[in-house]
Amino acid sequence: MVGHALTVGDVGGSLLAFATAGLVIVLLLFGLALAVGTAQDALVEAIRARGPQAKHWGGAILVLVGVWFLILAIWADAFADVFEV
């Protein structure tokens, strides 16, 4: 009798259940889109606020890499003896 229970009811109840499910899905997706948009704006503002600091650290890292390459170029023979290639 389980199969019979699924067919019991009127068309109005079915339409109400369908409309309710549709409304819930629309509201959930709208809320999700609103949350993602708000989080995206907050993330962009945080990145913009830290932009100068990131540029400063990026420049320092580039200087250190450049110094390391100079050291490797100047003492290439000494490094070749230590690290055989």
Protein Blocks (a to p, Z undefined) as FASTA:
>chain_A
ZZmmmmgccfklmmmmmmmmmmmmmmmmmmmmmmmmmmmmmmmmmmmmmmmmmmmmmmmm
mmmmmmmmmmmmmmmmmmmmmmcZZ
